[in-house]
């Protein structure tokens, strides 16, 4: 029992836990990790308890202790060979005090709480009854000096015993024998004390003797032990070897001296359906080369579902005999080489010479594919994943985590990159900080690594990745939706909203609500806007004003690589004018009326279509005519601006309720526009 755990904790020491984690089958539903707490591990004195969800992102600056947290959690039930070591893992500044601080030689490192899946509960219920578990949450603890894990399993011993008594159909006389028994051991002793034992009591005694140490808690542990998910951990440093001597690799494996890069290559071989031993023994390599090539093709195909940086790459594995002039140990035996081919450049280069980010992605998938074959639903720990990837590629990796890993795995990863922070899942983001307090004399008190969900308690440096992620997300999403209609300015948005509302009230076609209206700032800025946001795989359409002499700009915009030519429109397409602004959807007499209402123009200041046209005879654009008309208005009349009439209209929608011919024309033009824009969804 642990020095600081409640009585429900028991050391689990049966043979089941000693099995290699890679051989434990966690297929199907699995218990979920709910909380974790790390203590006395490297830079972590006490992380304090923190929640773990389907995805948990630990954000913090370099040397904050993020890797230490992951490693401590990994040590609870690792995929591979790992054990806690006092010299390596105990906080160095307290190492000389270890015996004083822990007289029993044991120091807790990781404490966790798990939510049992329904299948876990059913497995226990099948042996101990439905009422045996008093909670569907268990605890697991491990640490330095612990021979094995400590368990906390809440069992109602009386309920479990009652279940077994019912199962063996004890009658009233037989039950009287067990009236004082409170647990399995007491029941077994009571039966053994009977000189005469009925067949049913004997059967119950046999069942109790089959339970380890006649303890219902240990029985539950024996059931649940093989159901605990293993932890798989990898970091951005771990990349597959690009060139491997099969003979040297076999020797290193036999001596248990494999490097991480070699382990990944072995995982790849296993996923391909072969092994180092098979490669060493084989004299016919074509079949093995075909297996490796097939595996690399599968991994490459999955990468390129998410790798948007370059879709012309492919991975090829070549196995051939080493040549005498090659560098040892590549000069003898079979040698495996991984190549990255680029269809565009028609060139192949060794895997080790490709971008570190791509090599890491390939290496991670090689490990993950083998993990799926061997451990089922493991919990995946990623230390600074994709650190060497471009920001867009990191976003691709985050998308891969969400779409491919989360459906079957819990994922905990660390990062200090803004691009790896899931800004749409901020509840899954925790802050990691190495806390040092200073008193008034600037004397430091080191508290070690802490995990927090309160951003108000951490430093600006620690918050930078989160701030960066939010800032980037705002620039990518402010006013922008999946289906974005770019217009000239804010007034265009108000006009279109008002006209759309007027049409829908008449049971006619308005603008599809899937469109997000976004002001682009004018035709000269729309191309830049598309370049900034178009790479986000948005459905972009453009509705722009057009003046005389701007047709060349419109055609250039239609040729923009991130815009589709048939999704670039001008207002003139819907007004039968050569040049038009959104205001020209209104017949000019009706727009003059809108101006009169907006600015309170009466008598000699009142505007008409004729007066507007006379103010500027060089243009058909009513808004330019209005600008000219207002320049000669008396000083008491407010200056004209484009936004004011649209703002007035959105506050006075009844203006569009009139049944005159001009309103009918404005609505007809607008409906034609909206139907054209809405039809774009049909081709997607």
TITIDO-677919 format. One record per residue (C-alpha): x, y, z. Coordinates in Angstrom, 3 decimals. Each point is the difference from the previous one (the first is absolute). Layout:
// TITIDO-677919
PT         x         y         z
PT         X         Y         Z
...
***
This chain:
// TITIDO-677919
PT         x         y         z
PT     0.000     0.000     0.000
PT     1.240     3.490    -0.822
PT     1.205     2.285     2.741
PT    -2.632     2.584    -0.900
PT    -2.880    -1.901    -1.608
PT    -3.329    -1.053     1.577
PT    -0.758    -3.568     1.056
PT    -1.581    -0.805    -3.354
PT     3.456    -0.055    -1.647
PT     1.640    -3.355    -0.517
PT     3.256    -1.006    -1.624
PT    -0.705    -2.064    -3.083
PT     2.624    -2.695    -0.499
PT    -1.574    -2.789    -2.037
PT     1.521    -1.322    -3.192
PT    -2.527     1.790    -2.186
PT     1.545     3.426     0.515
PT     3.461    -1.303    -0.744
PT    -0.936    -0.687    -3.601
PT     1.501     2.214    -2.672
PT    -2.411     2.881    -0.649
PT     0.353    -0.607    -3.730
PT    -1.766    -3.320     0.465
PT    -2.948     1.316     1.920
PT    -3.087     0.261    -2.156
PT    -1.872     3.212     0.649
PT    -2.299    -0.319    -2.995
PT    -3.543     1.215     0.462
PT    -1.159     2.512     2.611
PT     2.557     1.020     2.593
PT     0.035     1.722     3.342
PT     0.738     3.726    -0.211
PT     2.661     1.969     1.818
PT    -1.770     2.798     1.902
PT     2.636     1.703     2.143
PT     3.720    -0.168     0.652
PT     2.396     1.401     2.573
PT     3.793    -0.179    -0.176
PT     2.227     0.363     3.060
PT     3.727    -0.236     0.723
PT     1.038    -0.571    -3.606
PT     2.855     2.017    -1.507
PT    -1.140     3.648    -0.083
PT    -3.442    -0.864     1.392
PT    -0.422     0.148     3.761
PT    -3.782    -0.003    -0.166
PT    -1.823     0.771    -3.216
PT    -3.292    -0.011     1.914
PT    -2.861    -2.051    -1.406
PT    -1.083     0.877    -3.527
PT    -2.802    -1.251    -2.206
PT     0.603    -2.123    -3.081
PT    -2.530    -0.097    -2.829
PT    -0.125    -1.633    -3.406
PT     2.600     2.554    -1.072
PT     2.245     1.781     2.494
PT     2.405     2.667    -1.231
PT     2.741     0.990     2.469
PT     1.295     3.443    -0.969
PT     3.125     1.556     1.462
PT     3.339     1.505    -0.876
PT     3.241    -1.963    -0.287
PT     1.256    -1.627     3.211
PT    -3.379     0.381     1.669
PT    -0.158    -3.725     0.764
PT    -2.387    -1.171    -2.713
PT     2.164    -2.988    -0.977
PT     0.383    -0.998     3.640
PT    -3.779    -0.079     0.413
PT    -0.474    -2.232    -3.041
PT     2.832    -2.319     1.024
PT    -1.418    -0.413     3.486
PT    -3.420    -0.907    -1.405
PT     1.643    -2.364    -2.505
PT     1.684    -1.860     2.862
PT    -3.369    -1.078     1.399
PT    -0.581    -2.634    -2.708
PT     2.578     0.471    -2.780
PT     0.031    -1.425    -3.511
PT     3.546    -1.290     0.139
PT     2.673    -0.278     2.645
PT    -0.058     2.790     2.549
PT     0.222     0.140     3.778
PT     0.410     2.821     2.461
PT     3.560     0.492     1.236
PT     0.877     1.860     3.169
PT     3.288     1.463    -1.210
PT    -1.323     1.058    -3.396
PT    -3.537     1.048     0.884
PT    -0.191     1.281     3.564
PT     0.343     3.811     0.239
PT     3.753     0.515     0.066
PT    -0.015     2.693     2.684
PT    -1.696    -2.410     2.425
PT     1.817    -3.186    -1.001
PT     2.337    -0.009     3.014
PT    -3.060     0.209     2.271
PT    -1.882    -2.875    -1.639
PT     0.312    -2.465     2.894
PT    -1.004     2.643     2.523
PT    -3.005     1.073    -2.050
PT    -1.024    -3.571    -0.860
PT     1.042    -2.394     2.768
PT    -1.687    -2.945    -1.727
PT     2.006     0.656    -3.182
PT    -3.088     0.784    -2.071
PT    -0.916     3.307    -1.587
PT    -3.265     0.484    -1.832
PT     0.495     1.418    -3.532
PT    -3.333    -0.210    -1.794
PT    -3.511    -0.294     1.414
PT    -2.927    -0.414    -2.355
PT    -3.762    -0.415     0.002
PT    -1.755    -2.062    -2.674
PT    -3.614    -0.262    -1.098
PT    -0.957    -3.608    -0.674
PT    -1.651    -0.811    -3.289
PT    -3.278    -1.928     0.037
PT     1.882    -3.115    -1.111
PT     2.417     0.378     2.923
PT    -2.931     0.242     2.394
PT    -1.675    -3.001    -1.617
PT     3.182    -2.075     0.302
PT     0.145     0.645     3.754
PT    -3.735    -0.513     0.377
PT     0.218    -3.412    -1.673
PT     2.292    -1.212     2.804
PT    -1.029     2.083     3.004
PT    -3.505     1.229    -0.794
PT    -1.548     3.261    -1.126
PT     0.170     1.600     3.457
PT     3.639    -0.831     0.721
PT     1.449     3.199    -1.485
PT    -1.120     2.949     2.096
PT     1.401     2.435    -2.579
PT     0.947    -0.249    -3.651
PT     3.228     1.902     0.662
PT     3.244    -1.658     1.032
PT     3.443     1.298     0.894
PT     3.477    -1.053    -1.151
PT     3.269     1.175     1.515
PT     3.628    -0.796    -0.788
PT     3.362     1.369     0.978
PT     3.636    -0.380     0.947
PT     0.663    -3.061     2.138
PT    -3.436    -1.459    -0.729
PT     0.268    -3.606    -1.105
PT    -3.193     0.467    -1.969
PT    -3.058     2.212    -0.204
PT    -2.310     0.796     2.890
PT    -3.718    -0.288    -0.610
PT    -3.033     1.655     1.537
PT    -3.113    -2.039    -0.803
PT    -3.180     0.801     1.963
PT    -1.577    -3.383     0.778
PT    -2.964    -0.812     2.231
PT     1.177    -3.303     1.514
PT    -3.381    -0.833     1.502
PT    -1.762     0.513    -3.344
PT     2.574    -2.160    -1.807
PT    -0.387    -2.779     2.560
PT    -3.792     0.208    -0.251
PT     0.276    -0.354    -3.781
PT     2.059    -3.180     0.337
PT    -2.399    -1.391     2.584
PT    -2.896     0.593    -2.383
PT     2.001    -1.421    -2.904
PT     0.568    -3.252     1.914
PT    -3.615    -0.051     1.193
PT     0.699    -0.277     3.743
PT    -3.045    -0.722     2.088
PT    -0.834     1.600     3.341
PT     1.966    -2.582     2.030
PT     3.085     0.410    -2.160
PT    -0.265     3.770     0.134
PT    -0.072    -0.203     3.797
PT     3.562    -1.382    -0.166
PT     1.114     3.247    -1.652
PT    -2.075     2.446     2.035
PT     3.068     1.600     1.602
PT     2.191    -0.012    -3.132
PT     0.748     3.467    -1.370
PT     2.358    -0.910    -2.823
PT     1.382    -2.880    -2.054
PT     2.649    -0.999     2.524
PT    -2.493    -0.048     2.850
PT    -2.435    -2.061    -2.062
PT     2.698    -2.516    -0.992
PT     1.038    -0.384     3.660
PT    -3.605    -0.455     1.133
PT    -0.584    -2.771    -2.527
PT     3.304    -1.681     0.863
PT    -1.028    -0.060     3.678
PT    -3.043    -2.146    -0.824
PT     0.521    -3.691     0.649
PT    -2.844    -0.821    -2.354
PT    -0.107     2.022    -3.272
PT    -2.840    -0.189    -2.454
PT     0.796    -0.267    -3.721
PT    -1.075     3.626    -0.460
PT     2.283     1.204     2.780
PT     2.833    -2.044    -1.479
PT    -0.606     1.570    -3.421
PT     0.009     3.481     1.558
PT     3.199    -0.833     1.888
PT     1.648    -1.075    -3.248
PT    -1.058     3.280    -1.627
PT     1.394     2.003     2.916
PT     3.275    -1.926    -0.008
PT     0.393     0.833    -3.700
PT     0.044     3.713     0.865
PT     3.515     1.301     0.629
PT     0.611     0.140     3.753
PT    -3.781    -0.296     0.436
PT    -0.317     3.754    -0.556
PT    -2.766     1.453    -2.178
PT     2.070     3.104    -0.731
PT     2.821    -2.144    -1.330
PT    -2.544    -1.933    -2.052
PT    -1.178     3.246    -1.594
PT     3.609     1.050    -0.631
PT     0.720    -3.323    -1.703
PT    -2.973     0.606    -2.287
PT     0.884     3.614    -0.812
PT     3.789    -0.291    -0.283
PT     0.038    -1.099    -3.619
PT    -2.558     2.641    -0.918
PT     2.090     3.030     1.010
PT     1.147     1.800    -3.164
PT     3.734     0.183    -0.586
PT     1.721     3.318    -0.617
PT     1.832     0.568    -3.258
PT     2.431     2.926     0.009
PT     2.061     1.576    -2.754
PT     1.713     3.353    -0.487
PT     0.986     2.200    -2.933
PT     3.579    -1.282     0.373
PT    -0.977    -3.575    -0.835
PT     0.297    -0.618    -3.742
PT     0.460    -3.179    -1.973
PT     3.456    -0.936    -1.231
PT     0.428     0.747    -3.682
PT     2.675    -2.657    -0.534
PT     0.401    -3.158     2.063
PT     2.408    -2.919    -0.031
PT    -2.262    -2.977     0.613
PT     2.864    -1.989     1.572
PT     0.943     2.834     2.361
PT    -3.663     0.592     0.839
PT    -0.517    -3.664     0.875
PT     3.065     0.072     2.256
PT    -1.182     3.158     1.767
PT    -3.438    -1.518     0.511
PT     1.484    -3.194     1.446
PT     2.135     2.063     2.386
PT    -2.960     2.248     0.895
PT     1.968     3.058    -1.151
PT    -2.360     1.408    -2.604
PT    -0.092     3.725    -0.671
PT    -3.438     1.667    -0.207
PT     0.437     0.430    -3.770
PT     0.675    -3.728    -0.337
PT    -3.034    -0.890     2.104
PT    -2.185     1.994    -2.364
PT     1.483    -1.867    -2.963
PT    -0.790    -3.297     1.728
PT    -3.573     1.224     0.587
PT    -0.201     0.788    -3.700
PT     1.230    -3.466    -0.916
PT    -2.548    -1.570     2.347
PT    -2.786     2.076    -1.552
PT     1.226    -1.158    -3.429
PT    -0.303    -3.610     1.143
PT     3.682    -0.833     0.245
PT     2.796     0.203     2.558
PT     3.711     0.559     0.419
PT     0.495    -3.707     0.419
PT    -1.809    -0.723    -3.254
PT     2.106     2.555    -1.832
PT     3.196    -1.522     1.395
PT    -0.965    -3.537    -0.960
PT    -1.488     0.736    -3.394
PT     1.932    -0.618    -3.209
PT    -2.924     1.181    -2.167
PT    -0.708     3.636     0.705
PT    -2.618     0.838    -2.623
PT    -2.928    -1.215     2.089
PT     1.266     1.907     3.051
PT     0.579     3.117    -2.090
PT    -3.564    -0.284    -1.262
PT    -1.342    -0.256     3.582
PT     1.948     3.094     1.070
PT    -1.049     1.913    -3.086
PT    -3.648    -0.864     0.608
PT     0.231     1.150     3.611
PT     1.738     3.258    -0.952
PT    -2.663     0.657    -2.643
PT    -2.776    -0.418     2.581
PT     1.705     2.358     2.423
PT     0.726     2.523    -2.773
PT    -3.646    -0.052    -1.107
PT    -1.133     0.769     3.534
PT     2.570     2.763     0.390
PT    -1.160     1.713    -3.153
PT    -3.586     0.071     1.201
PT     1.328     2.573     2.464
PT     3.383     1.177    -1.328
PT    -0.875     3.106    -2.044
PT     3.566     1.241    -0.408
PT     0.908    -2.133    -3.014
PT    -2.121    -2.739    -1.565
PT     2.702    -1.150    -2.416
PT     1.996    -2.007     2.563
PT     0.081    -3.758     0.506
PT     2.016    -2.370     2.181
PT     1.892    -2.956    -1.452
PT     1.849    -2.692     1.943
PT     2.880    -1.700    -1.784
PT     1.752    -3.119     1.333
PT     3.259    -1.069    -1.626
PT     3.337    -1.573     0.823
PT     2.608     2.347     1.467
PT     2.914     0.937    -2.264
PT     3.634    -0.432     1.108
PT     0.801     3.678    -0.561
PT    -2.856     1.257     2.206
PT     0.618     1.286     3.512
PT    -0.158    -2.716     2.697
PT    -2.323    -1.563     1.042
PT    -1.805     0.659    -3.304
PT     2.699    -1.863    -1.956
PT    -1.210    -3.547     0.674
PT    -3.195    -1.963     0.371
PT    -3.377     1.416    -0.968
PT    -0.556     3.736     0.279
PT    -3.380     1.743     0.089
PT    -0.274     3.556    -1.291
PT    -3.008     2.293     0.130
PT    -0.351     2.513    -2.828
PT    -2.327     2.937    -0.532
PT    -0.920     0.477    -3.637
PT    -1.310     3.262    -1.427
PT    -2.080    -0.428    -3.137
PT     0.282     3.668    -0.892
PT     3.795     0.066     0.057
PT     0.336    -3.667    -1.026
PT     2.583    -0.495     2.690
PT     0.488    -2.313     2.974
PT     1.913     0.902     3.129
PT     0.687    -2.009     3.173
PT    -2.630     0.288     2.710
PT     2.553     1.550     2.345
PT     0.547     2.892    -2.447
PT    -3.651     0.954    -0.302
PT    -1.637     2.639     2.179
PT     0.101    -1.014     3.651
PT    -3.722     0.693     0.266
PT    -0.991    -2.430    -2.747
PT     2.338    -2.689     1.344
PT    -1.534     0.416     3.461
PT    -3.523    -0.296    -1.389
PT     0.899    -3.184    -1.892
PT     1.790    -1.415     3.057
PT    -2.921     0.745     2.288
PT    -2.457    -1.747    -2.309
PT     2.315    -3.013    -0.270
PT    -0.040    -0.278     3.795
PT    -3.712     0.679     0.231
PT    -0.931    -2.617    -2.581
PT     1.934    -2.671     1.895
PT    -1.476     1.240     3.274
PT    -3.499    -0.569    -1.379
PT     0.923    -3.584    -0.885
PT     1.400    -0.828     3.423
PT    -1.651     2.037     2.750
PT    -3.333     1.147    -1.321
PT    -1.279     3.057     1.824
PT     3.123     1.321     1.659
PT     0.238     3.540     1.365
PT     2.309     2.031    -2.229
PT     2.525     2.413     1.511
PT     1.654     2.384    -2.472
PT     2.889     2.167     1.161
PT     0.223     3.166    -2.138
PT    -1.464    -1.734    -3.069
PT     0.814     1.562    -3.353
PT     2.384     2.528     1.519
PT     1.962     0.274    -3.259
PT    -3.119     0.278    -2.160
PT    -1.132     3.199    -1.697
PT    -2.937     1.701     1.741
PT    -2.482    -1.234    -2.608
PT     1.392    -3.531     0.273
PT    -0.400     0.163     3.790
PT    -3.647     0.879    -0.580
PT    -0.197    -3.071    -2.271
PT     1.466    -2.117     2.799
PT    -2.514     1.399     2.474
PT    -2.759    -0.896    -2.447
PT     1.436    -3.531    -0.257
PT    -0.061    -0.326     3.790
PT    -3.621     1.090     0.175
PT    -1.273    -2.030    -2.953
PT     2.089    -3.197     0.149
PT     1.215    -0.404     3.586
PT    -2.764     1.355     2.220
PT    -2.757    -2.363    -1.165
PT     1.917    -2.923     1.532
PT     2.663     1.480     2.268
PT     0.451     2.552     2.708
PT     2.826     2.329    -1.001
PT     2.170     2.123     2.280
PT     2.537     2.206    -1.727
PT     2.328     2.828     0.905
PT     0.809     3.068    -2.054
PT     1.330     3.519     0.088
PT    -1.137     0.709    -3.564
PT    -3.095     2.172    -0.560
PT    -0.866    -2.106    -3.053
PT    -0.393    -3.161     2.101
PT    -2.416     1.577     2.473
PT    -3.586    -1.151    -0.790
PT    -1.636     3.416     0.145
PT    -3.446    -1.540    -0.504
PT     0.524    -2.287     3.027
PT     1.425     2.376     2.592
PT    -1.567    -2.026     2.818
PT     2.525    -2.715    -0.921
PT     2.988     2.351     0.419
PT     1.966     0.012     3.264
PT     2.859     2.315     0.874
PT     3.318    -1.410     1.221
PT     2.358     2.286     1.906
PT     3.152    -0.434     2.069
PT    -1.002     2.146     2.969
PT     2.584     2.021     1.923
PT    -1.166     2.458     2.663
PT     2.082     2.955     1.154
PT    -0.293     1.758     3.338
PT     0.629     3.683     0.625
PT     3.762    -0.618     0.055
PT    -0.180    -1.841    -3.347
PT     0.789    -3.333     1.627
PT    -1.385    -2.832    -2.098
PT    -2.320    -2.734     1.215
PT    -0.263    -2.748    -2.600
PT    -3.384    -1.711    -0.173
PT     0.764    -2.013    -3.137
PT    -2.217    -0.828    -2.940
PT    -3.702     0.739     0.398
PT    -2.918    -0.790    -2.298
PT    -2.778     2.570    -0.009
PT    -3.216     0.766    -1.838
PT    -0.079     3.602     1.257
PT     1.835     2.271    -2.438
PT    -0.124     2.883     2.478
PT     2.580    -1.714     2.213
PT     2.798    -0.472    -2.531
PT     2.655     2.188    -1.589
PT    -0.175     1.766    -3.346
PT     2.755    -2.199    -1.448
PT    -1.908    -3.131     0.942
PT    -3.186     1.368    -1.538
PT     1.652     1.000    -3.280
PT    -0.916    -3.184    -1.963
PT    -3.621     0.308     1.117
PT    -0.094     3.702    -0.839
PT     1.610    -0.703    -3.353
PT    -2.512    -2.714    -0.790
PT    -2.941     2.215     0.885
PT     1.435     2.880    -2.000
PT     0.561    -2.201    -3.042
PT    -3.451    -1.502     0.333
PT    -1.557     3.453     0.175
PT     1.776     1.111    -3.166
PT    -1.205    -3.167    -1.691
PT    -3.568     0.121     1.221
PT    -1.007     3.590     0.812
PT    -2.842     0.712    -2.435
PT     1.013    -3.150    -1.877
PT    -1.974    -3.202    -0.223
PT     0.291    -3.229    -1.926
PT    -2.060     1.615    -2.781
PT     1.159     3.593    -0.282
PT    -1.440     2.656    -2.267
PT     2.458     2.864    -0.412
PT    -1.599     3.397    -0.503
PT     1.455     3.471    -0.204
PT    -0.767     1.398     3.446
PT    -2.237    -0.064     3.084
PT    -2.790     1.945    -1.697
PT    -0.316    -2.730    -2.647
PT    -0.654    -2.504     2.809
PT    -2.834     2.105     1.417
PT    -1.630     0.607    -3.374
PT     0.089    -3.689    -0.916
PT    -1.328    -1.045     3.410
PT    -2.866     2.476    -0.208
PT    -0.939    -1.040    -3.550
PT     0.252    -3.693     0.848
PT    -2.270     0.464     3.023
PT    -2.555     1.883    -2.090
PT    -0.068    -2.814    -2.545
PT    -0.332    -2.832     2.542
PT    -2.885     1.838     1.678
PT    -1.721    -0.113    -3.389
PT     0.723    -3.762    -0.249
PT     2.515     0.667    -2.743
PT     3.655    -1.022    -0.285
PT     2.417     1.762     2.305
PT     3.716    -0.555     0.543
PT     0.791    -3.522     1.235
PT     0.933     0.234     3.715
PT     3.015    -2.218    -0.673
PT     1.708     3.024    -1.528
PT     2.145     2.057     2.362
PT     0.275     3.573    -1.259
PT     3.457     1.475     0.342
PT     1.224     3.489    -0.977
PT     3.054    -0.326    -2.229
PT     0.834     3.695    -0.289
PT    -0.353     0.494    -3.759
PT     0.980    -1.753    -3.184
PT     3.691     0.811     0.440
PT     0.066    -1.748     3.392
PT    -2.132    -3.032    -0.804
PT     2.884    -1.898    -1.627
PT     2.145     0.488     3.107
PT    -2.895    -1.066     2.185
PT    -0.464    -3.184    -2.032
PT     3.713    -0.779     0.325
PT    -0.137     0.466     3.768
PT    -3.111    -2.064     0.645
PT    -0.548    -2.139    -3.071
PT     2.525    -2.648     1.056
PT    -2.421    -0.951     2.788
PT    -2.062    -1.974    -2.534
PT    -2.800     2.556     0.198
PT    -2.758     0.240    -2.559
PT     0.682     3.563    -1.166
PT    -2.260     2.077    -2.217
PT     0.512     3.659    -0.899
PT    -2.560     2.731    -0.570
PT     1.716     3.250    -0.867
PT    -0.868     3.453    -1.248
PT     1.234     0.926    -3.438
PT     0.895     3.351    -1.549
PT     0.991     0.853    -3.519
PT     3.571    -1.105    -0.702
PT    -0.080    -2.832     2.559
PT    -0.946    -2.863    -2.324
PT     3.671    -1.044    -0.230
PT     0.135    -0.239     3.786
PT    -3.121    -2.180     0.023
PT     1.480    -2.369    -2.577
PT     3.262    -0.195     1.935
PT    -1.978    -0.801     3.143
PT    -1.815    -2.814    -1.819
PT     3.374    -1.515    -0.842
PT     1.159     0.025     3.622
PT     1.214    -3.499     0.951
PT    -2.030    -0.091     3.218
PT    -3.239     1.236    -1.580
PT    -2.259    -1.709    -2.491
PT    -0.780     2.158    -3.017
PT    -3.721    -0.760     0.114
PT    -0.176     1.132     3.635
PT     1.109     3.578    -0.668
PT    -2.928     2.358    -0.640
PT    -0.532     3.723    -0.337
PT    -3.106     1.962     0.962
PT    -0.186     1.037    -3.647
PT    -0.905    -3.587    -0.871
PT    -3.364     0.629     1.673
PT    -0.806     3.682    -0.748
PT     0.309     0.239    -3.789
PT     2.577     2.771     0.450
PT     3.619    -0.007    -1.133
PT     1.110     1.210     3.421
PT    -1.764    -0.559     3.295
PT     0.303    -0.037     3.771
PT    -2.301    -1.917     2.333
PT    -2.067     3.204     0.306
PT    -0.889    -0.383    -3.685
PT    -2.186    -2.966     0.844
PT    -2.468     2.754     0.867
PT    -1.493     2.046    -2.848
PT     1.543     3.437     0.401
PT    -3.283     1.638     0.957
PT    -0.390    -2.441     2.882
PT     3.614     0.550     1.119
PT    -0.636     3.771    -0.038
PT    -2.992    -0.648     2.264
PT     2.236    -2.053     2.323
PT     2.466     2.891     0.201
PT    -2.797     2.450     0.803
PT    -1.180    -2.208     2.872
PT     3.521    -0.605     1.314
PT     1.083     3.646     0.077
PT    -3.422     1.625     0.480
PT     0.232     1.865    -3.313
PT    -3.030     2.146    -0.787
PT    -1.083     2.832    -2.233
PT     2.910     1.436    -1.960
PT     2.400    -2.666     1.280
PT    -2.203    -2.924    -0.956
PT     1.626    -2.314    -2.521
PT    -1.469    -1.638    -3.084
PT     1.442    -2.316    -2.646
PT     0.246     2.937    -2.400
PT     1.827     2.147     2.532
PT     2.449    -2.797     0.773
PT     0.735    -0.598    -3.696
PT     0.536     3.718    -0.572
PT     2.497     0.185     2.881
PT     2.408    -2.334    -1.825
PT    -0.698    -0.657    -3.672
PT     3.159    -2.097    -0.520
PT    -1.161    -3.147     1.811
PT    -2.985    -2.308     0.334
PT     0.965    -0.898     3.590
PT    -2.615     1.516     2.254
PT     2.314     0.089     3.003
PT     2.493     2.157    -1.922
PT    -2.865     2.234    -1.058
PT    -0.996     0.315     3.663
PT     3.540     0.946     1.000
PT    -0.095     2.838    -2.538
PT    -3.473     1.127     1.076
PT     0.978     0.217     3.666
PT     3.072     2.095    -0.775
PT    -2.322     2.905    -0.892
PT    -2.401    -0.485     2.881
PT    -0.304     2.723     2.656
PT     2.333    -0.235     2.964
PT    -2.766    -1.104     2.358
PT    -0.424    -3.255    -1.948
PT     2.208    -2.821     1.245
PT     2.784    -1.170    -2.252
PT    -0.771    -3.008    -2.144
PT     1.493    -3.381     0.809
PT    -0.730    -3.394    -1.521
PT    -0.931    -1.668     3.276
PT    -2.677     2.370     1.305
PT    -2.802    -0.937    -2.487
PT     0.591    -3.727     0.495
PT    -0.029     0.469     3.768
PT    -3.274     1.908    -0.196
PT    -1.515    -2.688    -2.229
PT     0.886    -2.850     2.350
PT    -1.672     1.945     2.846
PT    -3.069     0.783    -2.119
PT    -0.810    -3.189    -1.944
PT    -3.511     1.304    -0.645
PT     1.544     2.170    -2.742
PT     0.049    -3.154    -2.133
PT    -3.620    -0.892     0.768
PT    -1.327     2.394    -2.619
PT    -1.737    -1.478    -3.031
PT     1.161     2.566    -2.586
PT     1.774    -0.897    -3.244
PT     3.428     1.142     1.222
PT    -0.067    -2.308     3.017
PT    -1.152    -2.827    -2.278
PT     2.966     0.659    -2.291
PT     2.458     0.063     2.913
PT    -1.359    -3.291     1.338
PT     0.009    -1.628    -3.438
PT     3.654     0.935    -0.536
PT     0.918    -1.191     3.488
PT    -1.812    -3.310    -0.402
PT     1.818    -0.639    -3.277
PT     3.284     0.690     1.815
PT    -0.821    -2.266     2.948
PT    -1.148    -2.874    -2.218
PT     3.275     0.220    -1.916
PT     2.059    -0.101     3.188
PT    -2.074    -2.764     1.587
PT     0.375    -2.154    -3.107
PT     3.729    -0.239     0.731
PT    -0.779    -2.474     2.776
PT    -1.563    -2.389    -2.514
PT     3.285    -0.487    -1.855
PT     1.977    -0.833     3.162
***
